[in-house]
Amino acid sequence: MAAGGRGRYCYREVVPFAAMVLVECANVGNSTLFKAASDKGLSYIVFVVYSFGISAIALLPLAFLFNRKAQLPPFSFALVGRIFILAVLGFTAQMLGYKGIQYSSPTLSSAISNLTPAFTFALAIIFRMEKVVLGSLHTQAKILGTVVSISGALVVVLYEGPAVIKNSSQSTSLNQSLGSSQSGWALGGLLLTLDYLVLSIWYIIQAQTIRMYPAEFLVVFLYNTSVTLISAPVCYFLEPDLKAWSISTEIMLIALLYAAVVSSAFGTVVHTWGLNVKGPVYVALFRPLSIAIAAILGVLFLGDRLYLGSVIGAILIAAGFYVVLWGKAQEEISEDWGVGSIESPAPENAPLLQ
């Protein structure tokens, strides 16, 4: 393979894969830290405003540093409108998600996130951003791989099995956690389901937006700034007690800084870049990884037991990934042969996923 071909393959396949896995690891840490901070009295309302505000400040220099020499199209009313819609959706998703975690747990959040690929795949078909030709092998592979990946995540959640690695810790298993009768557990699950539905819509619109204005850092900076401006008055109305806005413990500060820098800034930029390079279905497909990552991190750092269900589920998730990635690779090859050479730029009206 020539140097140019290797570089293109690395940019199109290896880097997006590694980046999406890293973001899912970061998201598991964010949910866990938020749960710990909320148990110490941090309001999810305050958390949303502070995390987006700090994130916007952190992205301000990067937005101009990375785009100072870029030849970008002028701002338009359509672009401003899309960013505003994204901000409303992002704010809504954050409020639903953090309130859902507060009612339930990060484990349930990771489990319900498995719905994201299905939601996104359906929306991408509706908006004609994903090609579906049922008679083609690559479409069948994408559908089969998505189902297998989601099924693997559900196996991790619903089937425990015997312990493969037994540690001294007597921590609660995923199945016991999901089956526990905590107050508001069902409401938390409903809020989290709505959260991931809104997130899927956000993926679709953000993918269209970054195609319109290909400057990830600047778009995410404007998005986070817009969320801050929208959320500040709304959240102050919902939480007028000034004492609730004080950061009184170390875990609150750590959770806020982590959410702002790692999740709202780094995670959103990476997802936006991934949406531009690979499309919304590819990005959403990594959501089922969070439940497996939570189980693996629990074994490595918390002394949890590793159960057979987690091993089987992880294998199914990996198999589903491979099948989908193979299907998308076959689709790209067929389109390259149909459109022209592999180095030829795609036409402006080309489908998002190529």
C-alpha positions in Angstrom: 0.0 0.0 0.0 1.4 3.4 -0.9 2.2 6.0 1.7 -0.8 8.2 0.6 -3.1 5.1 0.8 -1.8 4.2 4.3 -2.3 7.7 5.5 -5.9 7.9 4.1 -6.7 4.5 5.6 -5.4 5.6 9.0 -7.4 8.8 8.9 -10.6 7.2 7.7 -10.5 4.0 9.7 -7.9 3.7 12.5 -8.1 7.2 14.0 -11.9 7.4 14.1 -12.1 3.9 15.7 -9.6 4.7 18.4 -11.1 8.2 19.1 -14.7 6.8 19.5 -13.5 4.1 22.0 -11.6 6.8 24.0 -14.7 9.0 24.1 -16.8 6.2 25.4 -14.3 5.5 28.1 -14.4 9.2 29.0 -18.3 9.1 29.1 -18.3 6.3 31.6 -16.0 8.2 33.8 -18.2 11.3 33.5 -21.4 9.5 34.5 -19.6 7.9 37.5 -18.1 11.2 38.7 -21.4 13.0 38.3 -23.2 10.4 40.3 -20.6 10.7 43.1 -20.9 14.5 43.0 -24.8 14.5 43.0 -24.7 12.2 46.0 -22.8 15.0 47.8 -25.4 17.5 46.9 -24.5 18.9 43.5 -27.6 19.8 41.5 -27.8 18.5 38.0 -29.2 21.9 37.0 -26.1 23.7 38.3 -23.9 21.0 36.8 -25.2 21.6 33.2 -24.6 25.4 33.3 -21.1 25.2 34.8 -19.9 22.3 32.7 -20.9 24.0 29.4 -19.7 27.4 30.5 -16.2 26.1 31.5 -16.1 24.1 28.3 -16.8 27.2 26.2 -14.0 29.1 27.9 -11.6 26.2 27.4 -12.5 26.0 23.7 -12.2 29.7 23.0 -8.5 29.9 22.2 -8.6 26.5 20.4 -11.4 27.7 18.1 -9.4 30.5 16.7 -6.0 28.7 16.9 -7.1 25.8 14.7 -9.1 27.9 12.2 -7.1 31.1 11.8 -5.8 30.1 8.4 -8.8 28.1 7.2 -10.8 29.3 4.2 -14.3 28.9 5.8 -17.6 29.9 4.2 -19.3 33.0 5.6 -21.8 32.6 8.4 -25.4 32.3 7.3 -28.8 32.4 9.0 -29.2 28.7 8.3 -26.0 28.0 10.1 -26.9 30.1 13.1 -30.3 28.5 13.2 -28.8 25.0 13.2 -26.4 25.9 16.0 -29.4 27.2 18.0 -31.4 24.0 17.4 -28.3 22.0 18.4 -28.0 24.0 21.6 -31.6 23.4 22.5 -31.3 19.7 21.8 -28.0 19.4 23.7 -29.4 21.3 26.7 -32.5 19.1 26.7 -30.4 15.9 26.4 -28.1 16.9 29.3 -31.0 17.8 31.6 -32.8 14.5 30.8 -29.6 12.5 31.1 -28.2 13.9 34.4 -31.7 13.8 36.0 -32.1 10.2 34.8 -28.7 9.2 36.4 -29.7 11.0 39.6 -32.8 8.9 39.8 -31.1 5.7 38.8 -27.4 5.0 38.2 -24.5 5.3 35.6 -25.0 1.5 35.0 -28.6 2.0 33.8 -27.5 5.0 31.7 -24.8 2.8 30.0 -27.4 0.1 29.4 -30.1 2.3 27.9 -27.4 4.0 25.7 -27.6 0.8 23.6 -30.7 2.2 22.0 -28.7 5.0 20.4 -27.5 3.1 17.3 -31.1 1.9 16.5 -32.5 5.4 17.0 -29.7 7.0 14.9 -29.9 4.3 12.1 -33.6 4.8 11.7 -33.3 8.6 11.6 -30.4 8.4 9.2 -32.5 6.4 6.8 -35.4 8.8 7.2 -33.2 11.8 6.4 -31.5 9.8 3.5 -28.1 10.1 5.2 -27.6 6.3 5.2 -28.0 4.2 2.1 -30.2 1.2 2.5 -30.4 -1.3 -0.3 -31.8 -4.4 1.2 -30.6 -6.6 -1.6 -27.0 -5.4 -1.2 -24.5 -7.3 1.0 -23.1 -4.2 2.6 -26.5 -3.0 3.8 -27.3 -6.4 5.2 -24.0 -6.4 7.0 -24.6 -3.0 8.6 -28.1 -4.1 9.8 -26.8 -7.4 11.1 -23.8 -5.9 12.8 -25.9 -3.2 14.5 -28.3 -5.9 15.8 -25.5 -8.1 17.0 -23.7 -5.3 18.7 -26.8 -4.2 20.6 -27.5 -7.8 21.5 -24.1 -8.2 22.9 -24.6 -5.1 25.1 -27.9 -6.5 26.3 -26.3 -9.9 27.2 -23.9 -8.0 29.4 -26.8 -6.4 31.2 -29.3 -9.3 31.4 -27.1 -12.4 31.7 -24.6 -12.7 34.5 -23.4 -16.3 34.5 -20.6 -17.7 36.6 -17.6 -15.6 37.6 -14.6 -15.8 35.3 -12.4 -13.6 37.5 -13.1 -13.6 41.2 -11.9 -10.7 43.2 -12.2 -10.0 46.9 -14.6 -7.2 46.3 -18.3 -7.9 46.9 -19.5 -5.2 44.6 -23.0 -5.3 43.1 -23.2 -6.8 39.7 -24.7 -5.1 36.7 -27.7 -7.4 36.8 -28.3 -6.9 40.5 -28.0 -3.1 40.1 -30.5 -3.0 37.2 -32.9 -5.2 39.1 -32.8 -3.3 42.3 -36.0 -1.5 43.5 -34.7 2.0 44.0 -37.2 4.9 44.2 -37.7 6.5 40.8 -35.8 3.8 38.9 -38.5 3.5 36.3 -38.7 7.3 35.9 -34.9 7.4 35.6 -35.0 4.8 32.8 -37.7 6.8 30.9 -35.7 10.0 31.2 -32.6 8.3 29.9 -34.5 6.8 27.0 -35.6 10.3 26.0 -32.1 11.5 26.5 -30.6 9.1 24.0 -33.5 9.7 21.5 -32.7 13.4 21.6 -29.0 12.6 21.3 -29.7 10.7 18.1 -31.5 13.7 16.6 -28.5 15.8 17.7 -26.1 13.5 15.8 -28.2 13.9 12.6 -28.3 17.7 12.7 -24.7 18.1 13.8 -23.5 15.9 11.0 -25.4 18.1 8.5 -24.0 21.3 10.2 -20.4 20.2 10.1 -20.8 19.4 6.5 -22.1 23.0 6.0 -19.3 24.6 8.1 -16.3 22.2 8.4 -14.6 23.8 11.5 -15.1 21.4 14.4 -13.5 23.5 17.2 -15.4 26.7 16.1 -18.7 24.9 15.7 -18.4 23.2 19.1 -17.3 26.4 20.8 -20.4 28.3 19.4 -22.5 25.3 20.4 -21.3 25.2 24.0 -21.5 29.0 24.2 -25.1 28.8 23.0 -26.0 26.1 25.5 -24.5 28.2 28.3 -26.6 31.2 27.3 -29.8 29.2 27.0 -29.3 27.1 30.1 -28.2 29.9 32.5 -31.5 31.8 32.8 -33.6 28.6 32.6 -31.5 26.8 35.3 -31.5 29.9 37.5 -35.3 30.0 37.3 -35.4 26.3 38.2 -32.8 26.6 41.0 -33.0 30.1 42.5 -31.3 29.2 45.7 -27.8 30.7 45.5 -26.4 28.1 48.0 -27.1 25.4 45.4 -24.7 27.1 43.0 -21.7 26.9 45.3 -19.1 24.2 44.8 -18.5 23.0 48.3 -16.6 19.7 48.0 -13.6 18.4 46.1 -15.6 15.8 44.2 -18.0 18.4 42.9 -15.1 20.4 41.5 -13.4 17.4 40.0 -16.7 16.2 38.4 -17.3 19.7 36.9 -13.8 20.1 35.5 -13.9 16.6 34.1 -17.3 17.1 32.4 -16.3 20.5 31.0 -12.9 19.6 29.6 -13.2 15.9 28.8 -16.9 15.4 28.0 -18.3 18.7 26.8 -15.1 19.9 25.1 -13.0 17.0 24.0 -15.8 14.5 23.6 -18.1 16.8 21.6 -15.2 17.9 19.3 -14.2 14.3 18.6 -17.9 13.3 18.0 -18.3 16.2 15.6 -15.1 15.3 13.8 -16.3 11.7 13.6 -19.7 12.8 12.3 -17.9 14.6 9.5 -15.6 11.8 8.6 -17.7 8.7 9.1 -21.3 9.8 9.7 -23.9 9.6 12.5 -24.5 5.8 12.4 -20.8 5.1 12.9 -20.5 7.4 15.9 -23.7 6.1 17.5 -22.6 2.5 17.0 -20.0 2.9 19.7 -22.5 3.6 22.4 -23.0 -0.1 23.3 -19.3 -0.1 24.2 -20.0 1.9 27.4 -21.6 -1.0 29.2 -18.7 -3.3 28.4 -16.2 -0.6 29.3 -17.9 0.0 32.6 -17.6 -3.7 33.4 -13.9 -3.9 32.4 -13.0 -0.7 34.4 -14.8 -2.1 37.4 -12.7 -5.3 37.2 -9.4 -3.4 36.8 -9.8 -0.5 39.2 -12.7 -1.4 41.6 -12.0 -5.1 42.2 -15.3 -6.2 40.7 -15.9 -9.7 39.5 -15.8 -10.5 35.8 -18.8 -12.7 34.8 -19.3 -15.0 31.8 -22.1 -12.8 30.5 -19.7 -9.8 30.3 -17.2 -11.9 28.3 -19.9 -13.2 25.9 -21.4 -9.8 25.5 -18.0 -8.2 24.7 -17.3 -10.8 22.1 -20.7 -10.1 20.4 -20.1 -6.4 20.5 -16.7 -6.8 18.9 -18.2 -9.2 16.2 -21.0 -6.7 15.5 -18.4 -3.9 15.1 -16.4 -5.9 12.7 -19.4 -6.8 10.6 -20.6 -3.2 10.4 -17.2 -1.8 9.6 -16.8 -4.4 6.9 -20.1 -3.5 5.4 -19.3 0.2 5.4 -15.9 -0.5 3.9 -17.6 -2.5 1.1 -20.0 0.4 0.6 -17.1 2.9 0.3 -15.3 0.6 -2.2 -18.4 0.3 -4.4 -19.0 4.1 -4.3 -15.3 4.8 -5.1 -15.6 2.5 -8.2 -18.8 4.2 -9.2 -17.9 7.8 -8.6 -14.3 7.8 -9.7 -10.8 7.5 -8.3 -10.3 7.1 -4.6 -8.6 10.5 -4.4 -11.4 12.4 -6.1 -13.4 14.8 -3.9 -17.0 13.9 -3.3 -19.7 16.0 -4.8 -21.4 18.5 -2.5 -24.7 16.6 -2.7 -23.2 13.2 -1.9 -24.7 11.2 0.9 -23.1 11.8 4.3 -21.8 8.2 4.8 -19.4 7.3 2.0 
